[in-house]
Amino acid sequence: MNYFSESDIRDIVARVIAQSGLCTKPADQDPREEGREIPVEISARHVHLTREAMDTLFGNGSELTRKRDLSQPGQFLAEERVKLVTARGQLANVGILGPLRKEIQVELSLTDARTLGVEAPICLSGDLEGAADVLIVGPEGVVTARGAAIVAKAHVHMTPGDAREYGVHDGEHVSVRLGTERAVTLNDVIVRVREDYALAVHIDFDEANAAQVSGSHITGLLQKAR
């Protein structure tokens, strides 16, 4: 009977692993496929108001009271809150993001949309085609926001410099892996490039809960679409 020494066994195992390629990486593999770290922020339901809507909801000449700044330059969470109402449901204590805009926009999660009983399209902020109708209720009045409610599509903000560093371009579809205990990879995340953006991936609470994200900020891995 032949016996193998410990040294023989190590040599055999090393040859098998080398032949299988388990410890090597294809020479032409793009290192970006493994992903690069990127900050991820969770966006709660919120509304953007016009000057006219602000006057109706909070009184003529009223202004938003800045509570805290957001990561995107110039944007902030206001102290003021509103209620969203439909014939089938309502959501209270909804945040308002400033500054005021030219169009009303209500950003929900899919769970929020089901609570309100509306069919809100999943799209990028600013794309209101097919958006749902909701009532916005404030302390001084009610605004009928027609074609305003959407489910914001996961996206990543970055400057042109960031885009060059990550090797992506405006409008590109990428994936983001949320490296939590219950890791989830979000596909079809849209890259948005502009000089006044700050680097961050924005996801909603449904996406965050699916990955058991704790807190409002985590680090993810941005991966090029294959």
C-alpha positions as semicolon CSV with decimal commas, in nm:
position;residue;x (nm);y (nm);z (nm)
1;M;0,000;0,000;0,000
2;N;0,132;0,346;-0,094
3;Y;0,111;0,627;0,161
4;F;0,127;0,996;0,077
5;S;0,330;1,226;0,294
6;E;0,186;1,559;0,409
7;S;0,417;1,730;0,159
8;D;0,283;1,511;-0,125
9;I;-0,076;1,597;-0,033
10;R;-0,001;1,971;-0,032
11;D;0,162;1,943;-0,376
12;I;-0,133;1,750;-0,518
13;V;-0,390;1,997;-0,381
14;A;-0,187;2,293;-0,512
15;R;-0,176;2,141;-0,864
16;V;-0,551;2,069;-0,866
17;I;-0,637;2,425;-0,757
18;A;-0,399;2,576;-1,012
19;Q;-0,545;2,365;-1,294
20;S;-0,903;2,454;-1,196
21;G;-0,834;2,828;-1,204
22;L;-0,994;2,880;-0,863
23;C;-0,715;3,110;-0,749
24;T;-0,668;3,300;-1,072
25;K;-0,860;3,571;-1,250
26;P;-0,901;3,586;-1,629
27;A;-0,648;3,830;-1,771
28;D;-0,913;4,024;-1,959
29;Q;-1,155;4,058;-1,665
30;D;-1,248;4,420;-1,593
31;P;-1,161;4,489;-1,227
32;R;-1,468;4,715;-1,209
33;E;-1,690;4,404;-1,232
34;E;-1,602;4,337;-0,870
35;G;-1,743;4,676;-0,778
36;R;-1,613;4,997;-0,629
37;E;-1,732;5,141;-0,301
38;I;-1,991;5,417;-0,320
39;P;-2,206;5,591;-0,055
40;V;-2,571;5,485;-0,044
41;E;-2,848;5,698;0,110
42;I;-3,207;5,604;0,188
43;S;-3,473;5,848;0,077
44;A;-3,801;5,852;0,269
45;R;-4,131;5,955;0,112
46;H;-4,139;6,330;0,050
47;V;-4,288;6,607;-0,161
48;H;-4,154;6,897;-0,363
49;L;-4,382;7,203;-0,371
50;T;-4,432;7,502;-0,597
51;R;-4,469;7,859;-0,475
52;E;-4,842;7,843;-0,538
53;A;-4,882;7,516;-0,350
54;M;-4,682;7,653;-0,058
55;D;-4,911;7,954;-0,033
56;T;-5,221;7,734;-0,038
57;L;-5,094;7,483;0,217
58;F;-4,920;7,715;0,462
59;G;-5,050;8,066;0,387
60;N;-4,958;8,343;0,144
61;G;-4,592;8,435;0,151
62;S;-4,497;8,142;0,375
63;E;-4,147;7,999;0,346
64;L;-3,999;7,659;0,418
65;T;-3,807;7,637;0,745
66;R;-3,474;7,464;0,695
67;K;-3,435;7,167;0,933
68;R;-3,118;7,012;0,794
69;D;-2,918;7,014;0,475
70;L;-2,916;6,713;0,245
71;S;-2,616;6,566;0,067
72;Q;-2,711;6,721;-0,266
73;P;-2,591;7,084;-0,269
74;G;-2,864;7,340;-0,202
75;Q;-3,129;7,086;-0,102
76;F;-3,269;7,059;0,248
77;L;-3,535;6,891;0,460
78;A;-3,793;7,138;0,592
79;E;-3,956;7,151;0,933
80;E;-4,301;7,169;0,772
81;R;-4,500;6,851;0,711
82;V;-4,807;6,758;0,504
83;K;-5,055;6,474;0,472
84;L;-5,119;6,278;0,151
85;V;-5,478;6,167;0,096
86;T;-5,662;5,963;-0,165
87;A;-6,001;5,795;-0,174
88;R;-5,838;5,472;-0,053
89;G;-5,579;5,580;0,204
90;Q;-5,360;5,845;0,358
91;L;-5,006;5,907;0,479
92;A;-4,942;6,160;0,754
93;N;-4,629;6,352;0,857
94;V;-4,477;6,353;0,507
95;G;-4,157;6,554;0,470
96;I;-4,105;6,846;0,234
97;L;-3,777;6,900;0,053
98;G;-3,664;7,247;-0,044
99;P;-3,612;7,468;-0,223
100;L;-3,945;7,523;-0,399
101;R;-3,973;7,395;-0,755
102;K;-4,161;7,468;-1,075
103;E;-4,369;7,148;-1,046
104;I;-4,520;6,954;-0,759
105;Q;-4,367;6,610;-0,720
106;V;-4,457;6,341;-0,467
107;E;-4,200;6,062;-0,424
108;L;-4,326;5,737;-0,272
109;S;-4,217;5,378;-0,225
110;L;-4,426;5,101;-0,381
111;T;-4,555;5,020;-0,031
112;D;-4,664;5,383;0,009
113;A;-4,840;5,372;-0,328
114;R;-5,032;5,061;-0,223
115;T;-5,128;5,227;0,105
116;L;-5,271;5,518;-0,091
117;G;-5,430;5,287;-0,348
118;V;-5,264;5,454;-0,646
119;E;-5,064;5,319;-0,939
120;A;-4,754;5,534;-0,934
121;P;-4,500;5,469;-1,212
122;I;-4,139;5,383;-1,129
123;C;-3,935;5,656;-1,294
124;L;-3,663;5,912;-1,242
125;S;-3,729;6,232;-1,056
126;G;-3,868;6,493;-1,295
127;D;-4,034;6,238;-1,524
128;L;-4,402;6,275;-1,438
129;E;-4,553;6,097;-1,737
130;G;-4,833;5,875;-1,604
131;A;-4,783;5,999;-1,246
132;A;-5,071;5,946;-1,002
133;D;-5,304;6,204;-0,848
134;V;-5,306;6,276;-0,475
135;L;-5,439;6,540;-0,240
136;I;-5,180;6,727;-0,034
137;V;-5,321;6,860;0,294
138;G;-5,155;7,137;0,491
139;P;-5,257;7,346;0,793
140;E;-5,406;7,622;0,575
141;G;-5,547;7,438;0,276
142;V;-5,554;7,149;0,032
143;V;-5,384;7,112;-0,306
144;T;-5,501;6,867;-0,572
145;A;-5,173;6,739;-0,714
146;R;-5,264;6,587;-1,047
147;G;-5,001;6,375;-1,218
148;A;-4,755;6,427;-0,933
149;A;-4,694;6,096;-0,751
150;I;-4,415;5,862;-0,863
151;V;-4,198;5,585;-0,723
152;A;-3,845;5,717;-0,764
153;K;-3,620;5,479;-0,955
154;A;-3,292;5,395;-0,782
155;H;-3,020;5,624;-0,915
156;V;-2,671;5,753;-0,846
157;H;-2,572;6,120;-0,843
158;M;-2,218;6,208;-0,945
159;T;-2,009;6,488;-1,091
160;P;-1,831;6,455;-1,427
161;G;-1,510;6,391;-1,230
162;D;-1,678;6,110;-1,036
163;A;-1,809;5,962;-1,360
164;R;-1,458;5,950;-1,507
165;E;-1,325;5,788;-1,190
166;Y;-1,596;5,519;-1,190
167;G;-1,578;5,472;-1,565
168;V;-1,948;5,545;-1,629
169;H;-2,150;5,809;-1,813
170;D;-2,476;5,997;-1,771
171;G;-2,778;5,775;-1,831
172;E;-2,582;5,450;-1,798
173;H;-2,745;5,156;-1,620
174;V;-2,533;5,005;-1,342
175;S;-2,578;4,768;-1,048
176;V;-2,529;4,847;-0,681
177;R;-2,466;4,573;-0,425
178;L;-2,586;4,652;-0,075
179;G;-2,333;4,465;0,136
180;T;-2,542;4,406;0,444
181;E;-2,601;4,082;0,634
182;R;-2,882;4,017;0,386
183;A;-2,693;4,136;0,079
184;V;-2,903;4,252;-0,217
185;T;-2,790;4,366;-0,561
186;L;-3,002;4,638;-0,723
187;N;-2,991;4,628;-1,101
188;D;-3,094;4,897;-1,348
189;V;-2,966;5,183;-1,130
190;I;-2,941;5,499;-1,342
191;V;-2,632;5,720;-1,343
192;R;-2,708;6,093;-1,328
193;V;-2,414;6,324;-1,395
194;R;-2,409;6,698;-1,327
195;E;-2,154;6,948;-1,199
196;D;-2,364;7,040;-0,895
197;Y;-2,429;6,682;-0,778
198;A;-2,264;6,509;-0,482
199;L;-2,168;6,143;-0,505
200;A;-2,445;5,922;-0,363
201;V;-2,676;5,638;-0,459
202;H;-3,038;5,703;-0,363
203;I;-3,271;5,414;-0,281
204;D;-3,610;5,405;-0,109
205;F;-3,718;5,232;0,212
206;D;-3,856;4,925;0,033
207;E;-3,517;4,859;-0,125
208;A;-3,338;4,931;0,202
209;N;-3,566;4,702;0,403
210;A;-3,516;4,419;0,154
211;A;-3,145;4,430;0,238
212;Q;-3,199;4,487;0,611
213;V;-3,020;4,820;0,597
214;S;-2,975;4,976;0,940
215;G;-2,952;5,356;0,946
216;S;-2,988;5,601;0,659
217;H;-2,636;5,577;0,514
218;I;-2,435;5,270;0,412
219;T;-2,160;5,183;0,167
220;G;-2,242;4,983;-0,144
221;L;-2,048;4,848;-0,440
222;L;-2,113;5,002;-0,781
223;Q;-2,075;4,748;-1,059
224;K;-2,078;4,794;-1,435
225;A;-2,371;4,631;-1,609
226;R;-2,275;4,312;-1,792
